[in-house]
Amino acid sequence: MEKRSTEQKENGLLLEQLHSVQERLEKCSTEHRQVQRMNEEKQLRIIQHKVKLEKENAVLLQQLHDTQEAYETLYTERKSLSNQLLTACTKSKQKLEKSTHDQLRLHQQLEKRQKELNILRADTQRHISHLESLVQWLRVHAQRHAAVAYRDSRSYKKELPKQLAMLEATPFFDADWYLAQYPDVAKSGIKPAEHFIKFGAIDGRHPSSQFSTDFYLTHYKDVAASGQHPLLHYLRHGIAEQRKTQPPQHHLPAPKKPTEGADA
């Protein structure tokens, strides 16, 4: 009964972590919509300002035209005013040039903002896809784990030692490195290999400097969809299939803050 209770707690932790990832995905989507709305509002203000400048340009052009006509009409009669008319014409041209320059500058700013928005959209979509892959793996992994734990506990107990042996025999799991990166594991009293199988992958931890859990799950969608443990999948199939264990020039992130489930 005590072992069954432990297994139930572990499954509970898996479900809680699934909910947490789903909440982060929803928060990310909400933040994306807010940023998108703010950029759209900025773009609208720029367009409105551009329209205003175009109207001002039209007024200035009309004023210039009127001034030129008045100059031609009064040239013979009001020669004394020619210098004043020339000055007014020059100022109007300067205003027109300034407005044209401002319009060009605003157009360049609009193009820059649009490029930034496109980059933001692409980055957000990649982040959402990354989270969706992790959520999919957590959901399927939780279902597989629950099915094994409750429907075939003997098989689960027989399989766990084999899995531990696989991890302890491969250089892709470094127990010393794992303990150094995640000090909470030592405090939990659980062996490093067993901790990684039960909790580490779900927490997004890495088994060694040679294997990235997040990369393997998000880069290989079939692994995420299968719900299989990423490192065990690599040892059973990935090596033969020549799959990558981390992105080029990849640097593993700093150790994550210990989660409550790791000490269970």
C-alpha angles and dihedrals in degrees: 000000000000092000091047089052090051091051090049090052090050091051089048089054090050091053092046091052090048090053090048092054091046090052090051090051091051091047091050091050091049092049090048091053091048093050091046091051092049092051091048090052090050090049091051091052091051091050091049090051090049091053090050091052091049090054091049089050090053091051091049091049091052091048090051091050092049091048092052092050092049090050092054092047096048097036096100095038102035104035089145089066095054094097092051092049091048090051091050090049092050092050091049091052091050091052090049092050091047091050091049090050091049091049091052091048092051091048090053090048090051091052090048092050091048091053090048090049091051091050091048091050092050093047092047092049091051090049092048090048089050092052092044090055091050092047091049091051093046092050095049093039091052091050092048092046093049093048092051094044097050106027102037109016093157091057090048092052091049093047097049096068089050091051091048090050091052092053094045091051098051128077088220088078114058111183094191092049091047093053092046093051095043111034091177089071092065090050092052092064091227120128111255095242093047091046092053093049094048103033114356101076092044090052089051093248123154122235093214142341088273098060131055113200095195093047094049093050097044097039094050108048093184090062092051091047092050094055090222121149104267099226094041089050090051093050093047100039114353097071092053090045090050093236121173121249098202139006120269113283088003120172117198115235123248115277112286122241108269115261123222091244093063093070095051 
